[in-house]
Amino acid sequence: MCRMIALISEKKLSPLDIRYHLYSADKSLVKQADYDLKRLQRDGWGVGYYDEKSKPVVLKTPNPIYEEKKKVEDIFGKINSGVFIAHVRYASNPKNLDKNKLIGLRNTQPFSYSNFIFSHNGTLSIVDEIFLNLGKYSKYVEGVNDSEVLFWNFIKHMDAYGKASTALEMMRDEIKTVWISVKKKYSFKSPYNGLNIFVSDSKSLFVLCDFKTEEEKYSIMTKGWEYGSFAYRKEKDFFIVSSEPTDGGNWNKMPQSSVMVVGSDLNFKINTLEG
């Protein structure tokens, strides 16, 4: 499973704040990547932010982030944005493909389209069925990973409903509806084991937390913290959401099966989803 962080601010984010949570904190994203040798986050990494015209800028590589620390340090001076999203990848493989096919720039996150930046942690198990439901959006899928299918499913619902929080809910509802008709084909008990998603439109951050596994798992560096439970906190000048705490400070735990909306003014709201 992957690891992610997202920061949002009304003003431009401080490079020092980004550097701290991505790189230098006791449990930063970079340090999480190679802390547990049995769960190495080695299948690529990327960051997304916005330029002066509020257009997405995505920088990513299919190489392990812990082997490219110089590249990580080089990005801090480039960012002049109120939103920052970072993702380190542990590739899921619901289609049982050869490992080499899963690694590559097209399968690395974040993804972007129009003014949206998107990253995902988890596994969509019925990826073929959801791909078939993409309709005209299927032609945009370039890689072979479930996260990109989820991204275009989100864009499909965004175009239909015009509201990102609603699009995330409808994406989730579609997956659950499709599952009802296909679950007899499979031995597993759920259509996904993780729909943990960050989306930004440059003005707000939208977070879906829905992570369920058949066995209890814990985060990489924070003892007792459930693996799929987002950590979040509000600072003076920015708001941060992370796959797990990046330091020993006070963090809040986002409820499972919920959507959080964080504005650039740092006000936020969490809605619990049904089912």
C-alpha positions in Angstrom: 0.0 0.0 0.0 1.1 3.6 -0.7 1.8 6.6 1.6 0.6 10.1 0.9 0.5 13.6 2.4 -1.4 16.8 1.4 -1.0 20.4 2.5 -3.2 23.3 1.8 -2.9 27.0 2.7 -4.7 30.3 2.0 -1.3 31.8 1.2 1.6 30.1 -0.6 2.9 27.1 1.4 6.3 27.6 3.0 9.0 25.4 1.5 10.2 24.7 5.0 6.8 23.2 6.0 6.7 21.1 2.9 10.3 20.0 3.5 9.6 19.1 7.1 6.6 16.7 6.4 8.0 15.3 3.1 11.6 14.9 4.1 13.0 15.8 7.5 10.4 15.1 10.2 10.9 12.0 12.4 8.3 10.1 10.4 8.3 12.0 7.1 7.1 10.5 3.9 10.6 9.8 2.8 11.5 8.0 6.0 8.3 5.9 5.9 9.3 4.7 2.4 12.2 2.4 3.6 11.5 2.0 7.3 9.9 -1.4 7.1 11.9 -3.7 4.8 8.9 -5.9 4.3 6.8 -3.0 3.1 9.2 -0.9 1.1 7.5 1.9 -0.8 9.7 1.4 -3.8 7.5 1.6 -6.9 7.8 5.3 -7.7 6.9 8.6 -6.2 5.6 12.0 -7.3 4.4 15.4 -6.2 1.7 17.7 -7.4 1.1 21.4 -6.9 -0.1 24.5 -8.9 1.6 27.2 -10.9 0.8 30.9 -10.9 -2.1 30.3 -13.2 -3.6 27.6 -11.0 -2.7 24.8 -13.4 -1.4 21.5 -12.1 2.3 20.8 -12.1 3.1 17.1 -11.5 6.7 15.8 -11.1 7.1 12.0 -10.7 9.5 9.2 -11.3 9.1 5.4 -11.2 12.2 5.0 -9.0 12.2 4.5 -5.2 12.1 7.8 -3.3 14.7 6.7 -0.8 17.2 6.4 -3.7 16.4 9.8 -5.1 16.7 12.1 -2.0 18.7 14.7 -4.0 15.7 15.0 -6.4 13.4 15.4 -3.4 15.5 18.2 -2.0 15.6 19.9 -5.4 11.8 20.3 -5.6 11.4 22.5 -2.5 12.6 25.7 -4.2 10.3 25.1 -7.2 7.0 25.2 -5.3 5.1 28.4 -5.1 1.6 27.0 -4.4 -1.1 26.9 -1.9 -1.6 23.2 -2.4 0.9 20.3 -2.3 0.3 16.6 -2.7 2.9 13.9 -2.4 2.6 10.1 -3.1 5.0 7.2 -2.6 4.0 4.0 -4.2 3.8 0.4 -3.2 2.2 -1.1 -6.3 -1.1 -3.0 -5.9 -1.7 -5.7 -8.5 -5.4 -6.8 -8.7 -4.9 -8.0 -12.2 -2.0 -10.3 -11.3 0.3 -8.8 -13.9 4.0 -9.3 -14.2 5.7 -6.9 -11.7 7.7 -5.2 -14.4 4.5 -4.1 -16.2 3.3 -2.3 -13.1 6.3 -0.1 -12.8 6.7 3.0 -15.0 5.9 6.7 -15.3 2.4 6.0 -16.5 1.5 4.0 -13.4 3.1 6.5 -11.0 1.1 9.0 -9.1 -0.3 11.7 -8.7 -2.5 11.9 -11.8 -3.8 15.2 -13.2 -6.5 16.4 -15.6 -7.9 19.9 -16.1 -7.4 21.6 -12.7 -7.4 18.4 -10.7 -4.6 16.6 -8.9 -5.4 13.1 -7.6 -3.7 10.4 -5.6 -4.9 7.1 -4.2 -3.8 4.5 -1.6 -5.5 1.1 -1.6 -6.6 -1.5 -4.1 -9.6 -1.6 -6.4 -10.1 -5.3 -6.7 -12.7 -5.2 -9.5 -10.6 -2.9 -11.8 -11.7 -4.5 -15.1 -15.4 -4.1 -14.3 -15.0 -0.4 -13.3 -12.9 0.2 -16.4 -15.7 -1.1 -18.6 -18.0 1.4 -17.0 -15.8 4.4 -17.9 -17.4 4.8 -21.3 -15.7 7.5 -23.3 -13.2 8.1 -20.4 -11.6 4.7 -20.9 -9.5 6.1 -23.8 -7.6 8.3 -21.4 -6.3 5.4 -19.3 -2.6 5.0 -20.2 -1.3 2.6 -17.5 -2.3 -0.7 -16.2 -3.0 0.2 -12.5 -6.3 0.4 -10.6 -5.6 3.9 -9.3 -5.7 5.4 -12.7 -9.0 3.7 -13.4 -10.3 5.2 -10.2 -9.0 8.7 -11.3 -11.0 8.6 -14.5 -14.0 7.2 -12.7 -13.8 10.3 -10.5 -13.5 12.6 -13.5 -16.5 10.9 -15.1 -18.6 11.7 -12.0 -17.1 15.1 -11.7 -18.3 15.9 -15.1 -21.7 14.5 -14.3 -22.3 16.2 -10.9 -19.9 19.3 -10.9 -18.9 18.9 -7.3 -15.8 17.0 -6.2 -17.1 15.7 -2.9 -20.2 14.4 -4.6 -18.1 12.8 -7.3 -16.1 10.9 -4.7 -19.3 9.6 -3.1 -20.8 8.6 -6.4 -17.6 6.9 -7.5 -17.7 4.8 -4.3 -21.4 4.1 -4.8 -20.8 2.9 -8.4 -18.1 0.5 -7.2 -20.5 -0.9 -4.6 -23.3 -1.3 -7.1 -21.2 -3.1 -9.6 -19.9 -5.4 -6.9 -23.4 -6.6 -6.2 -23.7 -8.1 -9.7 -20.2 -9.6 -10.0 -19.2 -10.7 -6.5 -20.2 -14.4 -7.1 -17.2 -14.6 -9.5 -14.6 -13.8 -6.8 -13.4 -15.4 -3.6 -12.7 -12.0 -1.8 -15.4 -10.3 0.2 -15.2 -6.7 -0.9 -14.7 -4.8 -4.2 -11.8 -2.8 -2.7 -9.6 -2.8 0.4 -8.8 0.9 0.2 -10.4 4.0 -1.3 -8.1 6.5 0.4 -8.0 9.5 -2.0 -6.7 13.0 -2.1 -8.1 15.4 -4.8 -7.5 19.1 -5.2 -9.0 21.6 -7.7 -6.4 24.3 -6.6 -8.8 25.9 -4.2 -9.8 23.1 -1.9 -8.7 19.7 -0.8 -11.1 16.7 -0.9 -10.3 13.6 1.1 -12.1 10.2 0.9 -11.2 7.8 3.7 -12.6 4.3 3.2 -10.1 1.6 4.0 -11.2 -1.9 5.0 -9.0 -5.1 5.2 -9.9 -8.6 6.3 -7.1 -8.6 8.8 -6.0 -5.8 11.1 -2.9 -3.9 9.9 -1.0 -1.0 11.4 0.8 2.0 9.9 4.5 1.8 9.2 6.0 4.1 11.8 3.3 5.0 14.3 2.6 2.2 16.8 -1.1 1.3 17.1 -2.2 3.6 14.3 -4.5 1.8 11.9 -3.0 1.5 8.5 -5.9 3.1 6.5 -6.8 5.9 8.9 -5.8 9.3 7.7 -4.1 11.6 10.2 -4.8 15.4 10.1 -4.2 18.6 11.9 -4.6 22.3 11.5 -1.6 24.5 11.9 -1.5 28.3 12.0 -0.8 28.7 8.3 -1.7 25.4 6.7 -3.7 22.2 7.1 -2.2 18.8 6.6 -3.6 15.3 6.0 -1.3 12.3 6.0 -1.5 8.5 5.6 -0.1 8.4 9.2 1.4 11.0 11.5 4.7 12.4 10.3 5.9 13.3 13.8 5.1 12.9 17.5 2.8 15.9 17.7 -1.0 15.9 18.2 -2.9 14.4 15.3 -6.6 13.8 14.7 -7.9 10.6 13.1 -10.3 10.9 10.2 -13.3 8.6 10.5 -13.6 5.6 8.2 -16.2 5.9 5.4 -16.1 9.7 5.3 -15.3 12.6 3.1 -13.4 15.7 4.3 -13.5 19.0 2.5 -10.8 21.6 3.5 -10.9 25.1 2.1 -7.9 27.3 1.6 -9.1 29.3 4.6 -8.3 26.1 6.6 -11.9 25.5 7.6 -12.9 21.9 7.1 -16.0 19.7 7.3 -16.3 15.9 7.5 -19.3 14.0 6.2 -19.9 10.4 7.1 -21.0 8.1 4.2 -23.6 5.4 4.3 -22.6 1.7 3.8 
